[in-house]
Amino acid sequence: MLKDLLANKRLILASSSPRRRLLLEGVDLEFTVEVNNDIPEEFESSMDINLVPEHLARLKSSGFGRRLKDTEILVTADTLVLCEGKILGKPADRSDAFQMLKMLSGNKHTVLTGVCIRDNCRERSFTSETIVYFRELKDNEIYYYIDNYAPYDKAGSYGAQDWIGYVAISRIEGSYFNVMGLPIQKLCAELEDFLSD
């Protein structure tokens, strides 16, 4: 069991995302949060878009502010929303959020989360993919969501766990938790394998 494997370890989540914290808490893992926001999220424009989240998760891991102790395990993650071949990051403002949600409306999009697990001498990373289908949204619904839920900290301008997730998502193929920012079932399986090696 994963809890037993982590008994003498210190799990560190290097993320400011409250949703990622909530998901780790949901599987009863003890962990601490240490955030380093000084890492530029950069990648070559020629990079395969499907490789970007994992690349960014590894970048966050390697840029962690200090050397890990023998008992520490670091988890970093990065989530991207792709629609019609375009990356939808965090919106800059209300207008940007509206444009993103308008693009998602009545359309399908892909959520990719890259995760990196590292100790002081090994690293493992993976990407999880989920396809999300939105029903057609009216402009007033989009503005209602933006004005009441301020999705400025969310890739693609929305949170699946928010009001919009309840009313707009018509179907999901893959992990719902991946859409929230952390494919928790896969992370637990990968952590167990990592600690068993």
C-alpha positions as CSV (number, residue, x, y, z in Angstrom):
1,M,0.0,0.0,0.0
2,L,1.3,3.5,-0.9
3,K,0.8,4.9,2.6
4,D,3.1,2.1,4.0
5,L,5.8,2.9,1.3
6,L,5.7,6.5,2.3
7,A,5.9,5.8,6.0
8,N,9.5,6.9,6.4
9,K,9.4,9.4,3.5
10,R,8.5,13.1,3.2
11,L,6.3,13.8,0.2
12,I,6.6,17.3,-1.1
13,L,4.0,18.9,-3.5
14,A,5.7,21.8,-5.3
15,S,2.5,23.5,-6.5
16,S,0.4,26.5,-5.5
17,S,-2.7,24.8,-6.9
18,P,-5.4,24.4,-4.2
19,R,-7.0,21.7,-6.4
20,R,-3.8,19.6,-6.5
21,R,-3.6,19.8,-2.7
22,L,-7.2,18.8,-2.3
23,L,-6.7,15.7,-4.6
24,L,-3.6,14.5,-2.6
25,E,-5.6,15.1,0.7
26,G,-8.4,13.0,-0.8
27,V,-6.2,9.9,-1.0
28,D,-5.0,10.3,2.7
29,L,-1.4,11.0,1.9
30,E,0.6,13.2,4.2
31,F,2.6,15.8,2.4
32,T,3.9,19.3,2.6
33,V,3.7,22.1,0.1
34,E,6.8,24.0,-1.0
35,V,6.4,26.4,-3.9
36,N,9.0,28.0,-6.1
37,N,7.3,30.4,-8.5
38,D,10.5,31.7,-10.1
39,I,10.6,28.9,-12.7
40,P,9.9,30.2,-16.2
41,E,7.5,27.9,-18.1
42,E,9.4,27.9,-21.4
43,F,9.6,25.4,-24.2
44,E,10.7,25.4,-27.8
45,S,8.0,26.3,-30.3
46,S,9.0,23.3,-32.4
47,M,8.3,20.9,-29.4
48,D,5.5,18.4,-29.9
49,I,2.5,19.9,-28.0
50,N,1.8,16.6,-26.3
51,L,5.3,16.6,-24.7
52,V,5.0,20.1,-23.3
53,P,3.3,19.4,-19.9
54,E,5.7,16.7,-19.0
55,H,8.6,18.9,-20.1
56,L,7.3,21.7,-17.9
57,A,6.8,19.4,-14.9
58,R,10.4,18.2,-15.2
59,L,11.5,21.8,-15.5
60,K,9.7,22.7,-12.3
61,S,11.3,19.7,-10.6
62,S,14.8,20.5,-11.7
63,G,14.2,24.1,-10.7
64,F,13.1,23.2,-7.2
65,G,14.9,25.6,-4.8
66,R,17.0,23.1,-2.9
67,R,18.6,19.7,-2.9
68,L,16.3,16.9,-1.7
69,K,17.2,14.9,1.4
70,D,17.4,11.1,1.2
71,T,13.9,10.7,2.6
72,E,12.2,13.3,0.4
73,I,10.0,12.7,-2.7
74,L,9.1,15.7,-4.8
75,V,6.0,15.9,-7.0
76,T,5.6,18.6,-9.7
77,A,2.9,19.0,-12.3
78,D,1.8,21.2,-15.2
79,T,-1.6,21.2,-16.9
80,L,-2.4,22.4,-20.4
81,V,-5.7,22.7,-22.2
82,L,-5.6,22.3,-26.0
83,C,-8.4,23.2,-28.3
84,E,-8.2,23.2,-32.1
85,G,-4.5,22.8,-31.9
86,K,-4.1,25.9,-29.7
87,I,-2.8,26.0,-26.1
88,L,-5.2,27.7,-23.7
89,G,-3.2,28.8,-20.7
90,K,-4.4,30.9,-17.8
91,P,-6.5,33.9,-19.0
92,A,-4.9,37.4,-18.8
93,D,-8.3,39.2,-18.2
94,R,-12.1,38.9,-18.5
95,S,-12.0,39.3,-22.3
96,D,-9.3,36.6,-22.6
97,A,-11.4,34.2,-20.4
98,F,-14.5,34.9,-22.5
99,Q,-12.6,34.1,-25.8
100,M,-11.3,30.9,-24.4
101,L,-14.6,29.7,-23.0
102,K,-16.3,30.7,-26.3
103,M,-13.8,28.5,-28.1
104,L,-14.5,25.6,-25.8
105,S,-18.3,26.1,-26.1
106,G,-19.9,23.3,-28.2
107,N,-16.5,21.8,-28.8
108,K,-14.2,19.1,-27.5
109,H,-10.8,19.8,-26.0
110,T,-7.9,17.9,-24.5
111,V,-6.5,18.3,-21.1
112,L,-2.9,17.2,-20.7
113,T,-1.2,17.0,-17.3
114,G,2.5,16.2,-17.0
115,V,3.8,15.0,-13.7
116,C,7.3,14.5,-12.4
117,I,8.3,12.4,-9.4
118,R,11.8,12.8,-8.1
119,D,14.0,11.9,-5.1
120,N,17.7,12.9,-4.7
121,C,18.9,10.5,-7.3
122,R,16.0,9.3,-9.6
123,E,13.3,10.9,-11.6
124,R,10.2,9.5,-13.3
125,S,7.6,11.5,-15.3
126,F,4.4,10.8,-17.3
127,T,1.6,12.6,-19.0
128,S,-2.1,11.9,-18.6
129,E,-4.7,12.9,-21.3
130,T,-8.4,13.6,-20.9
131,I,-10.8,14.6,-23.6
132,V,-13.6,16.9,-22.5
133,Y,-16.8,17.8,-24.4
134,F,-18.6,21.1,-23.7
135,R,-22.2,21.7,-24.7
136,E,-23.0,25.0,-26.4
137,L,-22.9,27.9,-23.9
138,K,-24.7,31.2,-24.2
139,D,-22.7,34.4,-23.8
140,N,-24.6,35.3,-20.6
141,E,-23.6,31.9,-19.1
142,I,-20.0,32.5,-19.9
143,Y,-20.0,35.9,-18.4
144,Y,-21.9,34.6,-15.3
145,Y,-19.1,32.0,-14.8
146,I,-16.3,34.5,-15.3
147,D,-17.9,37.1,-13.0
148,N,-18.8,34.7,-10.2
149,Y,-15.9,32.2,-10.3
150,A,-12.9,34.4,-11.5
151,P,-11.1,31.5,-13.3
152,Y,-7.9,33.5,-13.8
153,D,-5.7,30.9,-12.2
154,K,-7.0,28.0,-14.4
155,A,-5.7,26.7,-17.7
156,G,-8.4,27.1,-20.3
157,S,-10.3,29.5,-18.0
158,Y,-12.4,26.9,-16.2
159,G,-12.4,24.5,-13.3
160,A,-14.3,21.2,-13.8
161,Q,-15.3,21.3,-10.2
162,D,-16.9,24.7,-10.5
163,W,-20.4,25.7,-11.7
164,I,-19.4,25.5,-15.3
165,G,-18.3,21.9,-14.9
166,Y,-21.7,20.9,-13.8
167,V,-23.6,22.8,-16.6
168,A,-21.2,22.6,-19.5
169,I,-19.3,19.3,-19.5
170,S,-21.4,16.8,-21.4
171,R,-18.9,14.0,-21.5
172,I,-15.3,13.1,-20.4
173,E,-13.0,10.5,-21.8
174,G,-10.2,9.8,-19.3
175,S,-9.6,11.0,-15.7
176,Y,-11.9,13.6,-14.3
177,F,-9.2,14.4,-11.7
178,N,-6.7,15.1,-14.5
179,V,-9.0,17.9,-15.6
180,M,-8.8,19.3,-12.1
181,G,-5.0,19.3,-12.4
182,L,-3.7,16.0,-11.1
183,P,-4.4,12.5,-12.4
184,I,-4.4,11.2,-8.9
185,Q,-5.0,7.5,-9.6
186,K,-2.1,7.3,-12.0
187,L,0.1,9.4,-9.7
188,C,-0.6,6.9,-6.8
189,A,0.3,4.0,-9.1
190,E,3.4,5.7,-10.4
191,L,4.5,6.7,-6.8
192,E,4.0,3.1,-5.7
193,D,6.2,1.8,-8.6
194,F,8.8,4.5,-8.0
195,L,9.1,3.6,-4.3
196,S,9.1,-0.1,-5.0
197,D,12.1,0.0,-7.4
